[in-house]
Amino acid sequence: MPELVEILQAVALPALFAALVAILATVAVERLGGIAGGVLSSIPTTIVPAAIGIFQRSGDPDAFRRAMAFVPVGILMNAGYLLLWRVIPARLGAHARFRRHLLAATVALALAIWIAGASAIVALNWWLAPTVAQALAVGAIAFATFDLCNLRTDSNHGIDKTI
């Protein structure tokens, strides 16, 4: 039982705090409008409670650095998930048999693809056991990839014409 309490303190409390921050960011966008609320909600505040929880569970500074180096990979995965919500309805909506259940099909496909990608990343991380320097390199590559994708979208005035 003490182990359960310890896990709840290390995982659940930072997760609840991160959820609260995400809810407040959404409310800020609704109340303050797209520009002010968007700027306020784009501040990376949810990573702070997550980092606290990760540090408490790891205890080892190298393990913490290795875990935090994969944050850009997670952000890239989440950006891909959001992109799927743009691509899947456009592709499936053209087929009559999917129109009735387009939301369910989009949720199922997007989650399945995200889970497969996240599982592959976790499995590779476990199997390869990267050093801190290698993990930082992977994080930097993911960050650069996300940044390049963002620049490509911005240069088209917010529209990615390849989709």
N, C-alpha and C positions, 0 to 999 in steps of 0.2 A: 504493500500500500504506500509506503513512503516514496518508492520509485515512481509511482503514478503521480503523486503530488509534485515531485521534482520535475517530471516530464511536463506536467501541466503548467508549472511555473516557467519553465524554460521555453516552451513552445506556444502554449495557448495564450498566455498574457501578451507576448509580442505580436502574435497573430491577431488578437482582438484589437490591440492598439493600432495595428496597420489597417485593419478593417475600418475602424473608426476614422482614421485619417482619410481613407479612400472615400468614405461616405461624406465626410465634411468637404472634401474637394469637389465632389459631385454637387453638393448643395451650393458651394461657392460659385460654380459655373452657372447653376440655375438662377441664383440670386443676383450675382454681380455681372452677368452677361458673359458672352464668349471671350472677349478680350481680357478683361480684368480677372475673371474667374479662371480662364484658361492659363494665364500666366501664374496665378496663385496655385492652381492645381497641378501644374507641370513641375513644380519644385519636388525633387525626389525625396519626399518625406517618409514614404512607406519603407524605404530601405533602412532607415535608422532603427526602428523597432526590430526589423528582421536581423540586422547586424548585431544588435544586442543579444537576441536569442541565439544566433549562431555562435557568438563569442562565448556565451555562457555554456553552451553544449560542447564546444570544442575544447576550450581551456588552453590549447596549444596555439601560440601565435602563428606558426606556420600553417596549421590546419585552417585557422581563421582566414589567413591571407589567401590560401588556395581556394577556399569556399567563396570568398568575396570576389576573387578574380573571375569567377564564372557568372557573376551578376550580369555583365553585358550579354553573355550567351542567353541567359533567361529573358532579358529584355528583347533580344532579337527574336527569340522563340515567340514571345507574346506579340511582337509586331507582326510576325508571320501569321499568328492566329487571327489577329484583327484583319489582316489582308485576306485571309480565307473567307471572312464574313462579307467581304466585298466581291470576291471571285465566285464563290460557290453559288449564291443566289442568281448571279448573272448567267452562269453556265447551266444550272439546273432549271431555272425559270423558263428557259426556252423549250423545255420538254413538258408536254401536257401532263404526263403521269406524275411529275414531281410538284406541279403547281399547288395542288391541294395540301400537301404536307411539306412545303418548302422550308418552313421554320424548323421542323423536326429533322429534316434531312440535313439542313445547314448545321444545326447543333451537333448532330451525330457525326457528320463528316469532319467538321472543324475540330471537335474534341478528339476524334480518333487519330487524326493527323498530328495534332499537338501532342497527344499522349505517346504516339509512336516516336516522334522526334525527341521529346523530353526523355523517354526511356532509353533511346539510343545514346543520348548525351550522357546520362547518368551511368549507363553500362560502360561506355568508353572511358569515362572518368574513373570508374572503379577498376576497370581492367588495365588501363595504362598507368594509373597512379602517377599523375604528372607531378613534377617538382614544382615548387613555388614559382620559379622562373618560367617554366613551361605553361603553368596555369595562367600566369600574368600575360604571356604571349597570346594564348587562346582568347583571353578576355579583351586584349587590345585589338586582335583581329576582328572579333565580333563587334566591338565598338566601332571600328573603322568601317566595317560592312554596313552597319546600321546607319552611320553617318553618310556614307556614300549613297545609300538608298534614299535617305532623306534629302540630300542635295539634288538627286535626280528628280524627285517629286517636286521639290521647290522650283527647279529650273523650268518646269512645265506648268507653273502657276497652280500648284497643288493637284495637278492631274497627271497620273502616270498613264501615258498613252499606250503602254505595252499590254495593258489589261483590257 
